[in-house]
Structures are given as C-alpha cells and as structure tokens.
Amino acid sequence: MANYFYPTTGGMEELTFNIAKELIKRGHEVHVFTSDRKDTQIFSKEEIVEGIQIHRSTLYFNYKYYLKFNPNLAVHHLKYKLDVLHVQSFGFFFQDIAVLLRKIFTKTKLINTPHGPFMALDKYPLWQKIFRELYVTFEYPINKLYDTVIQVNPEQYKWMKKYGCKNIYFIPNSIPEELFTKISTKTFIEKYKLKNKFVISYLGRVQKYKGLEQVIRVLPELITLQPNLVFLVMGGEVDNEIQRLTEIAKELKVENNVVFTGRIPSKLEGLKSTEIFILPSEWEAFGIVLIEAMAQGCALISTQTEGGKFLIENNKQGYLFNYKNLNELKEKLTLLITNKPLLKNIQKNNLKESEKYSITRVIKEYEKVYSKEE
C-alpha cells in the first residue's frame, strides 16, 4: 500500500514498483493499493501492469505532502485475502486506518517501511509543528501494530523506537538490474551540449529543501579551476524552484554553466555523462539516486543525511558535507575536480560497490520478512 505508485515517479514509488515486479518474477501474487491521481494526472481505477494488480482509490483532496483525503484506501483492501500488507511510509491517516482494520478483522501480517520520520524537516510554521506533535501521538499505537518495521539505513533505529516501532529489520534500498546496463550517451550529450564538459549532476525533484542553491553558489570559484564545468539538474520542479535558481545563477554570472533538463526519460544517459553526482538535500532517508549514480560510475557528494552517511565513506565513495556549509562543499568538490587519479579511483570503487544493492540480491531479504513466523 502506497499513496502513489506507477506511473508516478519518485524514490518510494520506483522502489515499490521494482520490488513488486521482482516478487512477480519469483512467483508471488502482488496487489498494490494506491491513489488514482497525482497533480493533474488521473489513472485507471483497476489495472494490471507486468502482472501487478493495481487498485486505485479516488484522491479527493491533497494539501502539501501528508494531508490527503482518499478514504476508500482505508477499506478497499478488505475485499482481498492478503497474507501480507506492506505499507510504504508513515503519517498518512487512511493508511493508518487500513492497518487498524486489518489488525482487527484479519490475520494478515503487517509490514511497514517508513522511509523517514513523519514531517522530517526541522523548520515548519508553528501550526505544522503542533499538527506534527498531535499526529505522532495518534500514530504511536498504530506503529505498534506492525509485525515488522523495515529500516533502510542503520541511522533510523533511534527514531523508530521513539515512534513505537518494534521488530525492526534492516533492508537497504535497491535498484533493478537494468540500471547497471552500459548505454550510449551520444544523443544525450548532443542534446544538452555536454561534449567535453566536466559534469556535476543532480537527479530528483527540483525543490528548495533539496539544497541545489548551495551548488550554484560555489560554482564561480569552481569554474576558475575547471572552465568546462557544467551543473546538470535533472528533474521536474516544485513551487517554481527552477526560476528561483535561474535568477541566482544569473546574479552570479554562471547561468551558462547550469543546465535544467526538466523531467527526463533518459536519466541513465545523464548519470553516465556525469563525473560527480551531488545530493545536497536538507534531509534524505536514503537517496536511491545515489545508488543509481554509483552504478553508472559517478563519484558522490552528499550532505550528512541518514542515507548519505550510510552509503558514503570519505575517500571511497566520495565525500560528505554539512548542509549549508558552502566552504566545506567547495573544498570537497575542489578535491575531486583537481585530483583526477582520486576521482577515477572513487568512480571505479562505486561501480563495484553498487552491485550490493541489486534488487535480485535484496529481494531475498523481503521474502524472509514476509514469510517469517512471529
């Protein structure tokens, strides 16, 4: 059960889709209960995709991220006899009601992957902070109903215990086999004029908390070291963030060194064209895109997020820096830009390291959790 699912995109959505496809390949029957729309997109109520039976409930109302009114999501699943109900994410009211009903009326095993704590950022308006505290109080007994809660990185254990979680089991996020494929980048490089460029890239939503402004602000000094440097930003925007970042780039006179692609179907080509991949977010539970970048041979730079600290060891996969510490960010990027042997060694390490996160390896851990007797 997930608020959004294929064909919508995002880290959680793509991970859930990949897990479902792999379970189908291994002979399991998979149903997905989700919403019927996101933004302006509206999807069929019932659909079968690659063997996955998708059941969509009407999303009548949506405000920000957590406030969603899709009441049928809480009950539609009761039409089906399920051995396991695996819920993606914490903090969604009708998903919580679904879990409560399953616990009362069935013997279904209940699993949750929170991905992150409810309302994970530090800065919210007062009314949102009050809402967070009230909802966490409601959610605490709901979380105790889960037979297993999956942490995607070891850092999550501390806050999971505070949220009432029990039987916490570690399974890292994963990527499908096709993301390890060697591909041609010729068309992509021509389209975005990247020939002979030193590419630092980002892939994901272009949103303020993703921290892309930090990278743009250190570009002027980096360009003096590497005049052919380009910051390639791949992803759709939220709240006109591309316009805001473009204005900052113009103020700093680096607009010719920043490329916004918008949403693209060819993320592998973009990652393959990249020397350094950066994830400068204020917060990330894991950052599946870091693994995708590793699989295409990119060196990594990330903020000190849960996912960044789990995946990156300094000098091996890349470097970590503290959010909003521009001097530290500039220092790490300078190190990789000016030391080619170091850069190539890290890229080589990451190609090998990424193999640990193949879905064909990780799926066995999900099967253990699904079949485990409590």
C-alpha positions in Angstrom: 0.0 0.0 0.0 1.4 3.4 -1.1 -0.1 6.8 -1.6 1.4 6.9 -5.1 2.6 4.2 -7.4 3.5 3.6 -11.1 3.3 5.5 -13.4 4.1 8.3 -11.0 7.8 8.7 -10.3 9.9 9.3 -7.1 12.2 7.3 -4.9 9.5 5.4 -2.9 7.3 4.9 -6.0 10.1 3.4 -8.1 11.4 1.3 -5.3 7.9 -0.2 -4.6 7.4 -0.8 -8.3 10.7 -2.6 -8.6 10.0 -4.8 -5.5 6.6 -5.7 -6.9 8.0 -6.7 -10.3 10.7 -8.8 -8.7 8.2 -10.6 -6.5 6.0 -11.4 -9.5 9.1 -12.9 -11.3 9.6 -15.1 -8.2 6.1 -16.5 -8.4 4.2 -14.3 -5.8 0.8 -12.7 -6.3 1.1 -8.9 -5.8 -1.7 -6.3 -5.3 -1.0 -2.6 -4.9 -3.5 -0.3 -3.2 -2.9 3.4 -4.1 -4.4 6.7 -5.2 -5.9 7.4 -8.6 -4.2 10.7 -9.2 -1.2 12.9 -8.6 -1.2 16.6 -9.6 -3.0 16.7 -13.0 -2.6 13.1 -13.8 -5.6 10.7 -13.3 -5.2 6.9 -13.7 -7.4 3.9 -14.2 -9.1 2.6 -11.1 -8.1 -1.0 -11.8 -5.1 -2.0 -13.9 -2.6 -4.9 -14.3 1.0 -3.9 -15.1 3.6 -6.5 -15.6 1.5 -8.9 -13.6 0.9 -6.5 -10.7 -2.8 -6.0 -9.8 -3.2 -2.2 -9.1 -6.3 -1.0 -7.2 -6.6 2.8 -7.2 -8.9 4.8 -4.8 -10.1 8.3 -5.5 -7.9 11.1 -4.0 -10.5 13.8 -3.4 -8.2 16.3 -1.7 -4.5 16.8 -1.3 -2.6 19.5 0.7 1.1 19.6 0.8 2.5 16.1 1.3 0.8 14.4 4.2 -2.8 15.8 4.1 -4.6 13.5 1.7 -8.4 12.7 1.6 -8.7 9.2 0.0 -11.0 7.3 2.4 -11.5 4.3 0.1 -7.8 3.5 0.5 -8.6 2.5 4.1 -11.2 -0.1 3.2 -10.8 -1.3 -0.4 -8.1 -3.8 0.5 -10.6 -5.7 2.8 -12.1 -7.2 -0.4 -8.9 -9.3 -0.8 -7.4 -12.1 1.2 -3.8 -11.0 1.8 -1.0 -12.9 3.5 1.0 -9.7 3.9 0.2 -6.0 3.8 3.3 -4.0 3.3 2.7 -0.2 3.8 5.1 2.4 2.4 5.7 5.4 4.7 4.4 6.7 8.0 2.0 9.6 8.7 -0.9 9.0 6.3 -4.2 8.9 8.1 -6.1 6.5 5.8 -3.2 4.1 5.6 -3.2 4.0 9.4 -6.9 3.2 9.4 -6.3 0.4 6.9 -3.7 -1.1 9.2 -6.0 -0.8 12.2 -8.9 -2.6 10.3 -6.5 -5.3 9.0 -5.4 -6.0 12.6 -9.0 -6.2 13.9 -10.6 -8.2 11.2 -7.8 -10.4 9.7 -4.7 -12.3 10.5 -2.7 -10.5 7.8 1.0 -9.9 8.6 1.6 -6.2 8.7 4.9 -4.7 7.5 5.9 -1.0 7.2 8.8 0.8 5.5 8.6 4.3 6.9 11.5 5.7 4.7 11.7 8.6 7.1 10.1 10.1 10.2 6.8 11.9 10.0 7.4 15.5 8.8 11.2 15.1 8.9 12.4 18.6 8.2 13.5 20.9 11.1 11.8 24.1 10.1 8.0 24.3 9.9 5.4 27.0 10.8 4.0 26.8 14.3 0.7 25.3 13.3 2.5 22.5 11.4 4.7 21.7 14.4 1.6 21.4 16.5 0.0 19.2 13.9 3.1 17.0 13.8 3.1 16.5 17.6 -0.6 15.7 17.7 -0.4 13.2 14.8 2.7 11.5 16.2 0.8 10.9 19.4 -2.0 9.3 17.4 0.4 7.3 15.3 2.4 5.8 18.2 -0.1 3.0 19.0 -0.7 2.3 15.2 3.0 1.7 14.7 2.9 -0.9 17.5 0.5 -2.9 15.3 3.1 -3.7 12.7 4.7 -7.2 12.9 7.9 -5.8 11.3 9.2 -2.3 10.5 11.9 -2.1 7.9 14.8 0.4 8.3 16.6 1.3 5.1 19.6 2.5 6.9 21.0 1.9 10.4 20.6 5.5 11.5 16.8 5.0 11.5 16.7 2.7 14.5 16.9 5.5 17.1 13.9 7.5 15.9 11.9 4.3 15.0 12.0 3.2 18.7 10.6 6.6 19.7 7.8 6.2 17.2 6.7 2.9 18.9 8.2 0.6 16.3 9.1 -3.0 17.3 10.8 -5.9 15.4 12.9 -3.5 13.3 14.7 -5.3 10.4 17.3 -3.8 8.2 16.9 -4.0 4.4 18.7 -1.4 2.2 17.0 0.2 -0.8 17.8 -1.3 -4.1 17.8 -0.7 -7.9 16.8 -3.0 -10.8 19.3 -4.9 -12.9 18.6 -2.6 -16.0 20.2 0.3 -14.1 23.6 -1.5 -14.3 23.4 -1.6 -18.1 26.1 0.1 -20.2 24.5 2.6 -22.5 25.3 5.1 -25.2 25.3 8.8 -24.2 25.9 10.3 -27.6 22.3 11.6 -28.2 22.0 13.0 -24.6 25.4 14.8 -24.8 24.4 16.4 -28.1 21.0 17.4 -26.9 22.3 19.2 -23.8 25.6 20.4 -25.3 27.8 18.4 -22.9 30.6 17.4 -25.2 34.0 17.9 -23.5 32.2 19.2 -20.4 33.0 18.3 -16.8 29.6 17.4 -15.5 28.4 17.6 -11.9 24.8 16.4 -11.8 21.7 16.2 -9.7 18.7 14.0 -10.3 15.4 14.4 -8.5 12.7 16.9 -7.7 13.9 20.5 -8.0 12.6 21.7 -4.7 14.0 24.2 -2.1 14.9 21.6 0.6 16.9 19.7 -2.0 19.6 22.3 -1.5 20.6 23.0 -5.1 21.2 26.7 -4.4 24.3 25.6 -2.5 25.9 24.1 -5.6 25.1 27.1 -7.7 26.7 29.5 -5.1 30.0 27.7 -5.2 30.2 27.5 -9.0 32.1 30.8 -9.6 35.2 29.6 -7.8 35.0 26.1 -9.2 34.8 27.4 -12.7 38.2 29.0 -12.3 39.6 25.5 -11.7 37.6 23.8 -14.4 36.2 26.3 -17.0 34.3 23.5 -18.8 32.3 22.7 -15.7 28.5 22.2 -16.0 26.0 21.7 -13.2 23.3 19.4 -14.8 20.0 19.5 -12.9 17.6 16.7 -14.0 14.1 16.7 -12.7 10.7 18.4 -12.5 10.3 21.5 -10.3 8.1 22.2 -7.3 6.9 25.8 -6.4 8.8 27.5 -9.4 12.1 26.5 -7.9 13.9 26.4 -11.4 13.0 30.0 -11.9 14.4 31.0 -8.5 17.6 29.1 -9.1 18.0 30.5 -12.6 17.8 34.0 -11.2 20.6 33.2 -8.6 22.7 31.7 -11.4 22.3 34.9 -13.4 23.2 37.1 -10.4 26.4 35.1 -10.0 27.1 35.1 -13.8 27.1 31.3 -14.0 23.9 30.8 -16.0 25.8 29.3 -18.9 27.2 26.7 -16.5 23.9 25.4 -15.3 21.6 23.2 -17.3 18.0 22.4 -16.3 16.5 19.5 -18.2 13.2 19.3 -16.5 11.7 15.8 -16.3 13.6 13.3 -18.5 13.0 9.7 -19.6 16.8 9.3 -20.0 18.2 9.5 -16.5 20.8 6.8 -17.2 22.3 8.8 -20.0 22.5 11.8 -17.7 24.2 9.8 -15.0 26.6 8.1 -17.4 27.6 11.6 -18.7 28.4 12.6 -15.1 31.8 12.8 -13.3 30.4 13.8 -9.8 26.9 13.3 -8.6 25.7 15.5 -5.8 22.7 15.2 -3.4 22.8 18.4 -1.3 19.5 17.9 0.5 18.5 19.1 3.9 17.1 15.6 4.5 17.0 12.2 2.8 16.1 8.8 4.3 18.3 7.0 1.8 18.6 8.6 -1.6 18.1 5.7 -4.0 19.5 8.0 -6.7 22.9 7.7 -5.0 23.0 4.0 -5.8 21.8 4.7 -9.4 24.7 7.2 -9.8 27.2 4.7 -8.3 26.0 2.1 -10.8 26.9 4.4 -13.7 30.4 5.1 -12.2 29.9 8.6 -10.6 31.8 9.9 -7.6 29.4 11.0 -4.9 29.0 14.1 -2.7 26.1 14.3 -0.2 25.0 16.2 2.8 25.2 14.4 6.2 21.8 12.8 5.8 20.9 9.3 7.0 21.3 7.9 3.5 24.4 9.8 2.8 26.2 8.6 5.9 25.1 5.0 5.2 26.3 4.9 1.6 29.4 7.2 1.6 32.7 6.7 3.3 35.0 9.6 2.7 37.7 8.9 0.1 36.0 5.6 -1.0 32.6 6.5 -2.5 33.0 10.3 -2.4 32.5 12.9 0.4 30.0 14.2 2.9 29.5 17.8 3.8 27.2 19.6 6.3 24.1 21.2 4.9 24.6 25.0 4.1 28.4 24.8 4.8 29.5 26.2 1.4 33.2 26.2 2.3 33.0 22.5 3.1 31.1 21.8 -0.1 33.6 23.8 -2.2 36.5 22.0 -0.6 35.1 18.5 -1.4 34.3 19.4 -5.0 37.7 21.1 -5.5 39.4 17.9 -4.2 37.6 15.8 -6.9 37.9 18.3 -9.7 41.6 18.9 -9.3 42.7 15.3 -8.4 42.0 13.1 -11.5 43.5 9.9 -10.1 41.5 10.2 -6.9 38.3 10.9 -8.9 38.8 7.8 -11.2 39.6 5.6 -8.3 36.4 6.6 -6.5 34.4 6.1 -9.7 35.8 2.6 -10.1 35.0 1.7 -6.4 31.4 2.8 -6.9 30.8 0.6 -9.9 31.7 -2.4 -7.8 30.0 -1.2 -4.6 26.7 -0.6 -6.3 26.3 -4.3 -7.1 25.5 -4.9 -3.4 22.2 -3.0 -4.0 20.9 -5.0 -6.9 17.2 -5.9 -6.4 17.9 -9.5 -7.3 20.1 -9.7 -4.2 17.9 -7.6 -1.8 14.6 -9.2 -2.7 15.5 -12.3 -0.8 15.5 -10.2 2.4 12.0 -9.1 1.8 10.9 -12.7 1.3 12.4 -13.6 4.6 10.4 -10.9 6.4 7.2 -11.8 4.6 7.5 -15.5 5.5 9.0 -15.1 9.0 6.9 -16.6 11.8 6.5 -14.1 14.7 
